[in-house]
Structure formats: structure tokens, C-alpha cells
């Protein structure tokens, strides 16, 4: 999700010692390799599809057995009053890092990633769009993952963050991105055994065919970010043709939805249209990038729209 600046620190603090105690009690079995096999990166799943050992981002999200055994961490998540998607503890080994990238997948169009550090040292640095911060234990941060970002752990110990995805309520966004009071006025949320907060989790059951209104929304956002890597007449002409192709695609997709609905009927026709647009876009996309992060426009089209139009 795009934000107005790279980082926001939320004006709230948590009991870092209590968090560390619960995380330290996890068995080695809880920790699994990063889905992309990044060296030195591992995670413990806390909220996942059906509460299972999976990194899927769709379906009924439920607490895993690891989160069930962590009452304070559950309280922390529930206390935000938002609906949580996939959430994990993410561990970065000493000397390891997360390579620079931008999160352009469909999942991230409407979701932000909350970070609450549990184990960290001053040598851990988070870079986003030229800005650098150290997120201290017990703090809460969000960042603009549409911008290019990377993480480095130059400390001698592993870094572990609670990392949780949400679209956020209106009150969450006012709290997260509004004017913060002085730090000495921030509330520290301690362990509350009698806490009645309910942990809310996503039930993201997509229709077999993406509705036309959502396609239009995604495409219009992409078109607004489209620019050229080199300011030449030829590149500008290709950008204009690329934008027109996307506009035409929305019209044609809307017609197919009008004819077949979004329940899965007429699936071959939807797939043919998506394939034709993919091929036409590939022929035009050289040197076309997204204004915010210089990522290939074709890659964004593929990851944010085309891969998610039709569900198997």
C-alpha cells in the first residue's frame, strides 16, 4: 500500500521483555525457511490460511498452534481492532539481509505491513526510499512497501520482528498516520490476563472471476503511475499505446462480466482476453516503468492484475 512517506511510527509501546519470553519459548519446529529461500531469513507462522503451515495469502486466515501458545502476542494483535491477514515472526540471521525490492503483488495493493520488533540491536537498519531507521524493541512501525526497500542485520544476534498484514480500519489509519503526541505521552500496553479483545482474521474468498469494477480500479491505479525510463518521443508513444491497451482491456473485461458474470462461466474467454493483453503489453513495455519505484510496468501488470483475474 502506498503511503505519504516511507515510514510511520505508531504512538504506542509494548512490553518487549514479555514478547521476548513468548518468542523464546517457541520450539525449533516453528521456524521455517523464507518462501523465496532468502539466505539467513526464516519465519514462524502466526496467522495463516486455515491456521496451517502455509504461506498462502488467500482463504480463511486463522491462528496457528504457535500463536495459540502466545497469549500476550495475541493480545497485542487483537488490541489494534483490525482484521489481520497473513502474519508471522520474521527472523534475520546475523550478517544477513533482505535484498532491495518493492512489494508489487496484488496482495499488497490494499494491505500494509505492521512491524513490532522483538529481538533487535542498534546495528539493524531498515531502508526505504532513501530513508533509514532502526526499529527498537517494543515499538510499532508501518512503511510504504510500494517504494524500494531493504533490511540489513549487522548485529551479532538474530533480529526477530512480529510482522502482520492488514488493510486497517479508519481509526487505525488515523492512529497510525495522524499527528503523534510526544513520546513520553505514549501508552505502554502491558500484559492484561483479563483482556477481552477479539482477534479478527481475514476471510478472503475471491470470486472465480475478478469483477470488472476491481479490474478498472487496479488498471487506473497502474496507468496513473506509468512513466518512461528515458524521455524520448518513441518511449512516450509506446507509453500512450500501453495506456490505451489497458483502457481497452477494461472495456472488454466488463463486457465479458456482463455476459457471463463472475461465477466462473465463460472462463476460456476471460483467459483468452487476459492472454492477448499480456502478449500485447509485452511488445510495448520496454522502458516503461512505475513512477514511484522504477519497477517494470509489465511486471506490475502481471503481478498485480493478470495473475489474479481468474481463479483456478
C-alpha positions in Angstrom: 0.0 0.0 0.0 1.3 3.4 -0.9 1.8 5.9 2.0 2.5 9.6 2.0 6.0 9.0 3.4 8.3 6.0 3.7 7.9 5.3 7.5 5.3 5.9 10.2 6.0 5.1 13.8 2.8 4.4 15.7 2.5 6.2 19.1 2.3 3.1 21.2 4.8 0.8 23.0 4.6 -2.9 24.0 6.3 -5.0 26.7 9.4 -6.1 24.9 10.5 -8.4 27.7 7.2 -10.3 27.6 7.3 -10.5 23.8 10.8 -11.9 24.0 9.8 -14.5 26.6 7.0 -15.8 24.5 9.0 -15.9 21.3 11.9 -17.6 23.1 9.6 -20.4 24.2 8.9 -21.4 20.6 10.3 -24.7 19.6 12.7 -25.1 16.7 9.9 -26.8 14.8 8.0 -23.5 14.4 10.7 -21.9 12.3 10.7 -22.4 8.5 12.7 -21.1 5.6 11.7 -17.9 3.8 9.3 -18.7 0.9 11.8 -17.3 -1.5 14.7 -19.2 0.1 16.5 -15.9 1.0 19.7 -16.8 2.9 19.5 -16.2 6.6 15.7 -15.5 6.5 13.3 -17.7 8.4 9.8 -17.3 9.9 7.3 -18.7 12.3 3.7 -18.6 11.1 1.2 -17.0 13.4 -1.8 -16.4 11.3 -2.2 -18.4 8.1 -4.8 -19.9 5.7 -6.8 -22.3 7.9 -4.1 -22.0 10.6 -1.9 -24.4 8.6 1.8 -24.4 7.7 1.4 -22.4 4.5 2.4 -19.0 3.2 -0.8 -18.6 1.1 -2.4 -15.1 1.2 -6.0 -16.1 0.4 -8.6 -18.1 2.3 -9.8 -18.2 5.8 -7.0 -16.8 8.0 -6.7 -18.4 11.4 -4.3 -18.5 14.3 -1.7 -21.3 14.1 -0.8 -23.5 17.0 2.2 -21.3 17.6 0.1 -18.2 18.1 -2.4 -20.1 20.3 0.5 -20.6 22.8 1.4 -16.9 22.9 -1.3 -15.0 24.9 0.4 -11.6 25.1 1.2 -11.6 21.4 -2.4 -12.5 20.6 -3.5 -9.6 22.9 -1.1 -7.2 21.1 -2.6 -8.1 17.7 -6.2 -8.1 18.9 -5.8 -4.8 20.6 -5.4 -2.9 17.3 -9.0 -3.8 16.4 -8.2 -4.5 12.8 -8.7 -7.6 10.6 -5.4 -9.4 10.2 -4.2 -11.3 7.1 -1.1 -13.5 6.9 1.1 -12.7 10.0 4.4 -14.1 11.1 7.5 -13.8 13.2 10.3 -13.0 10.8 13.9 -13.8 11.8 17.0 -12.4 10.1 20.3 -14.1 11.0 23.4 -12.0 12.0 25.1 -10.6 8.9 22.0 -11.4 6.7 19.7 -9.0 4.9 16.6 -8.7 2.8 17.6 -7.6 -0.7 16.2 -4.3 -2.1 12.8 -4.8 -3.7 9.3 -3.3 -3.9 6.1 -5.3 -3.0 4.0 -5.0 -6.1 1.9 -8.2 -5.8 -1.9 -8.0 -5.8 -2.0 -8.8 -2.0 -0.1 -5.5 -1.3 -2.4 -3.2 -3.2 -4.6 -2.7 -0.2 -2.6 -4.0 2.7 0.1 -2.6 4.9 2.7 -4.5 7.0 3.0 -3.7 10.7 6.4 -4.3 12.3 6.8 -4.8 16.1 10.5 -5.6 16.9 11.0 -8.3 19.5 14.8 -9.1 19.3 16.9 -6.4 17.7 20.1 -4.4 18.1 21.1 -0.9 17.1 23.0 -2.3 14.1 19.8 -3.5 12.5 18.8 -1.0 9.8 15.6 -0.7 7.7 16.0 1.3 4.4 13.0 2.6 2.4 13.2 5.1 -0.5 16.5 6.7 0.8 15.4 6.9 4.4 16.9 4.7 7.2 15.5 3.8 10.6 16.2 1.5 13.5 13.0 0.0 14.8 13.6 -0.6 18.6 12.1 -3.5 20.5 8.5 -2.9 21.6 7.9 -0.2 19.1 5.3 -0.3 16.2 6.0 0.8 12.7 4.5 0.7 9.2 6.2 1.6 6.0 5.4 2.1 2.3 6.3 -1.2 0.8 5.4 0.1 -2.7 8.7 2.0 -2.5 12.0 0.2 -2.9 13.3 -1.0 0.5 15.8 -3.4 2.1 16.9 -4.5 5.5 20.3 -5.3 6.9 21.3 -7.0 10.2 24.9 -6.1 11.0 24.4 -7.1 14.7 25.9 -10.3 16.2 22.4 -11.7 17.1 19.3 -12.6 15.1 16.7 -9.9 14.5 13.1 -11.1 15.1 10.1 -8.9 14.3 6.4 -9.5 14.6 5.2 -8.8 11.1 1.4 -8.6 10.5 -0.6 -7.6 7.4 -3.8 -5.6 7.5 -6.0 -3.3 5.4 -6.6 -1.3 8.6 -9.8 0.4 9.9 -10.4 4.1 9.6 -9.4 4.5 13.3 -6.2 2.5 12.7 -5.2 4.8 9.9 -5.9 8.0 12.0 -3.8 6.5 14.8 -1.0 5.3 12.6 -0.6 8.3 10.3 -2.0 11.2 12.3 -0.2 13.8 14.4 1.7 11.9 17.2 1.9 13.3 20.8 5.3 13.5 22.5 6.8 10.1 23.1 6.5 10.5 26.9 2.7 10.5 26.4 2.6 7.2 24.5 0.8 4.4 26.1 2.7 1.2 27.0 0.4 -1.9 26.6 1.3 -4.4 29.2 0.0 -8.0 29.7 -3.7 -8.0 30.6 -4.8 -11.5 31.6 -8.4 -10.5 31.6 -8.3 -8.8 28.2 -11.4 -9.4 26.1 -10.1 -8.2 22.8 -11.2 -10.5 19.9 -8.6 -11.5 17.3 -10.1 -10.7 13.9 -8.8 -12.5 10.8 -9.5 -12.3 7.1 -11.8 -14.5 5.2 -10.5 -13.6 1.7 -12.6 -15.9 -0.6 -12.2 -14.5 -4.1 -14.8 -14.9 -6.8 -13.6 -17.2 -9.7 -13.5 -14.1 -12.0 -12.3 -10.7 -10.8 -15.2 -8.3 -11.0 -15.0 -5.5 -13.6 -15.0 -2.7 -11.1 -11.9 -4.1 -9.4 -10.1 -4.6 -12.7 -10.9 -1.0 -13.5 -9.6 0.2 -10.1 -6.3 -1.7 -10.4 -5.7 -0.7 -14.0 -6.5 3.0 -13.4 -4.0 3.0 -10.5 -1.4 1.4 -12.7 -2.0 3.9 -15.5 -1.6 6.8 -13.1 1.9 5.6 -12.2 3.0 4.8 -15.7 6.1 6.7 -17.0 9.1 6.2 -19.2 12.6 5.4 -18.2 14.1 7.5 -21.0 12.4 10.8 -22.1 12.2 10.1 -25.8 9.4 10.6 -28.4 9.4 6.8 -29.2 9.1 5.9 -25.5 6.3 8.3 -24.9 4.4 6.9 -27.9 4.8 3.4 -26.5 3.5 4.6 -23.1 0.5 6.1 -24.8 -0.2 2.8 -26.6 0.3 0.8 -23.4 -2.2 3.1 -21.6 -4.7 2.7 -24.4 -4.3 -1.1 -24.4 -5.1 -1.1 -20.6 -8.2 1.1 -21.2 -9.4 -1.2 -23.9 -8.8 -4.2 -21.7 -11.1 -2.8 -19.0 -13.9 -2.3 -21.6 -13.6 -5.8 -22.9 -13.4 -7.4 -19.5 -16.5 -5.5 -18.4 -18.4 -6.9 -21.4 -17.4 -10.4 -20.6 -18.5 -9.9 -17.0 -21.8 -8.6 -18.3 -22.2 -11.7 -20.5 -21.0 -14.4 -18.1 -21.0 -13.0 -14.6 -18.1 -13.6 -12.2 -19.0 -17.1 -11.0 -16.7 -19.0 -13.4 -18.8 -19.3 -16.5 -17.1 -18.4 -19.8 -13.7 -19.0 -18.2 -11.9 -19.7 -21.5 -13.0 -16.3 -22.9 -11.7 -14.5 -19.9 -8.4 -16.3 -20.2 -8.1 -15.6 -23.9 -8.6 -11.9 -23.3 -6.0 -11.9 -20.5 -3.5 -13.7 -22.6 -4.0 -11.3 -25.5 -3.4 -8.3 -23.3 -0.3 -10.0 -21.8 1.2 -10.5 -25.2 0.3 -7.0 -26.5 1.7 -5.4 -23.3 5.0 -7.4 -23.6 5.5 -5.9 -27.1 5.1 -2.4 -25.8 6.7 -2.5 -22.3 10.4 -2.0 -22.9 11.5 1.1 -20.9 8.0 1.7 -19.3 8.2 1.8 -15.5 6.2 2.8 -12.5 6.8 6.4 -11.3 7.1 5.6 -7.6 9.7 2.8 -7.7 11.0 2.4 -11.3 9.7 -1.2 -11.4 8.8 -2.5 -14.9 5.2 -1.6 -15.8 4.8 -5.0 -17.4 5.9 -6.8 -14.2 3.4 -4.7 -12.2 0.6 -5.5 -14.6 1.4 -9.2 -14.4 1.8 -9.5 -10.6 -1.0 -7.1 -9.6 -3.6 -7.8 -12.3 -3.2 -10.6 -14.8 -2.1 -13.3 -12.4 -5.2 -12.8 -10.3 -8.0 -12.3 -12.9 -9.1 -15.9 -13.0 -9.0 -18.3 -10.0 -8.5 -22.0 -10.7 
